[in-house]
Amino acid sequence: MEFDREDQKPMDDFEQELSEAFARRPAPPSLKRKIMARRSQQNTERIRNRTALLQRLAACLVLSAAVAGGFAWRNREEQRKGEEARQQVLTALRITGHALDQVKIQLAEHDRDRQQ
């Protein structure tokens, strides 16, 4: 099989493209700067995202503490009102007991007067 010059030329072009593609070339001078800038930007974004997450968590904790404190305060207030109502009932019972004792004494005196 013979090859014409025209048939070999495309093969030579292909081989030349391959050798150019595989040839070692130095990196452009700005490549390192671009890579470092991108890395710095990614680190900054990562720190910003982490900070935002921590701020959200802190806000959730503060809100949770405020809600829990509100419920605790409300519960304590209800206990205080209940204790106050209990004291009022006990005072009313003492007054009623004292009044009943007075009525009992008067009835006893009335019975003695009738018997005499």
C-alpha positions, 0 to 999 in steps of 0.5 A, a space after each residue: 500500500 502506498 500513501 500519497 503525499 496528500 494522505 500523509 499530510 493529514 496524518 502529519 498534521 494530526 501528529 503535530 497537533 498531538 505533540 503540541 497538545 502533549 508538549 510541556 508548557 509553563 503555566 501563565 504567570 497570573 495562574 497562581 494569583 488567580 488560584 490563590 484569589 479563588 481559594 481566598 474567596 472560597 475561604 471567605 465565603 466558608 467563614 461567612 457561611 459558618 458565621 451566619 449559621 452560628 448567628 442563627 443558632 445564637 438567635 434561636 437559643 436566645 429566642 428559646 430562652 426568652 420563650 422558656 422564661 416567659 412560660 416560667 414567669 407566667 407559671 410563677 405568676 399563676 402560682 403566686 395568684 393561687 397562693 394569694 387566693 388560698 390566703 384569702 380563703 383561709 382568712 375568710 374561713 377564720 372570720 367565718 369561724 370566729 363569727 360562728 363562735 360568737 353566734 354559738 356563744 350568744 345562743 348558749 347565753 340565750 338558752 341559759 336565760 330561757 332555762 332560768 
